[in-house]
Amino acid sequence: MQAIARYTFVVVLAFAAPAALHAQTSESAQWADRVLSVRSVLGGDAPQWSPDGKQILFASNIGGVPGLSTISPDGGAPAKLTDGLGTVPYQLAQQPKWSPTGEYISYVSEKEAGENNCDIWLFSVRDGRHIRLTTMSARIGTTSWSPDGKSIAFSNSLNGNYDIFTVSVPAGVVTRITNDVRYEVDPVWTPDSRSIVYVRTDEHWVIHEILTVPARGGAPTVITVDPDFFDYNTSVVPAFDAPAISPDGGIVVFKSWRSGWMNYWAVPIGGGT
C-alpha cells in the first residue's frame, strides 16, 4: 500500500485580467482552435513507429469517425488508414500495433464481441481487409507481437481470471499458455520468439512475480519476485507494467519500490541478483 502514499498532486491556477483577455481575444481564439483540432483527432494508446521508420501510426477521430491514421515523422497532413474499428461512436482504436514485417496492424475491438468483451483484429496494410483473429469474446489485457511476426501473445479473462494466450497470424489458432488461479498479464517476447516473459500477481495486487515460459507452452520459471508493489487494476493499465527485455535477451528490466522509491531494476533472465 506504500505506493499510494508517495504521490502528492499540486494544481496551480492562473488568472488574467479582463483587459488582458480582451486584448488577446483574436490570438487566444486562434490558439484554442489549434488545441481543439489536435485533441479531436488524437488519443488512445501511444503512437507506433512503422518497422521501416517512415510512418507513425496513431488512433484518431478524423472526420468524427474512429479509426487509424499515419503521419510522416517530418510532419504534414495525416493519412487515414481505416475507419470503423469499434461499436461506440468516437471510440478510439485499442492497442493498435504494427506487425514486425509491416504487413499488418493489430488492434483490439468490441465490434463483434459485445459490450465489455473484445477480440484481436488485423488490418491488412496491403489490401485494407479487416481479419478477426480471435473469437474468444472476453476482456483482453495487453497484446504483444512476436519478433518474427508469426504470433501475438495476449492476456485474456476467458476463464474468470487472466491467463496468457498466443494466436497465430494470420490463421488465428489460439493456444493457452498459462493456467493459474492468479492473474497472469503483460506478456512480452524474448528476441528469438521462443519464450514469453510475463507478470503474475496475487489476489491482493501486492506480490508480483516475473516469469518466463516457452512460447509453445510448458512449465513457467520464476525470474524474480517483487513482494511489495500495490497494483490494483492490473487487467487494464498496470502500474507495475510489463517487463522490458534487452536486445540480446539476457536481461529483464522492471519497476520496483524496493529501494523506498520507484526505480528501475535489472535481473538476468535466468534469475539471480
Stockholm file with secondary structure:
# STOCKHOLM 1.0

chainA/1-273         MQAIARYTFVVVLAFAAPAALHAQTSESAQWADRVLSVRSVLGGDAPQWSPDGKQILFASNIGGVPGLSTISPDGGAPAKLTDGLGTVPYQLAQQPKWSPTGEYISYVSEKEAGENNCDIWLFSVRDGRHIRLTTMSARIGTTSWSPDGKSIAFSNSLNGNYDIFTVSVPAGVVTRITNDVRYEVDPVWTPDSRSIVYVRTDEHWVIHEILTVPARGGAPTVITVDPDFFDYNTSVVPAFDAPAISPDGGIVVFKSWRSGWMNYWAVPIGGGT
#=GR chainA/1-273 SS CHHHHTCCCCCCCCCCCHHHHHHTHHHHHHHHHHHHHHHHHCEEEEEEECTTSSCEEEEECGGGSCEEEEECTTCCCCEEEEECCCSSTTCCCEEEEECTTSSEEEEEECTTTCTTCBEEEEEETTTCCEEECCCCCBCEEEEEECTTSSEEEEEECTTSSCEEEEEETTTCCEEECCCCSSEEEEEEECTTSSEEEEEEECTTSCCEEEEEEETTCCCCEEEEEECCCCCCCTTTSCSSCCCEECTTSCEEEEEECTTSSCEEEEEETTCCC
#=GC SS_cons         CHHHHTCCCCCCCCCCCHHHHHHTHHHHHHHHHHHHHHHHHCEEEEEEECTTSSCEEEEECGGGSCEEEEECTTCCCCEEEEECCCSSTTCCCEEEEECTTSSEEEEEECTTTCTTCBEEEEEETTTCCEEECCCCCBCEEEEEECTTSSEEEEEECTTSSCEEEEEETTTCCEEECCCCSSEEEEEEECTTSSEEEEEEECTTSCCEEEEEEETTCCCCEEEEEECCCCCCCTTTSCSSCCCEECTTSCEEEEEECTTSSCEEEEEETTCCC
//
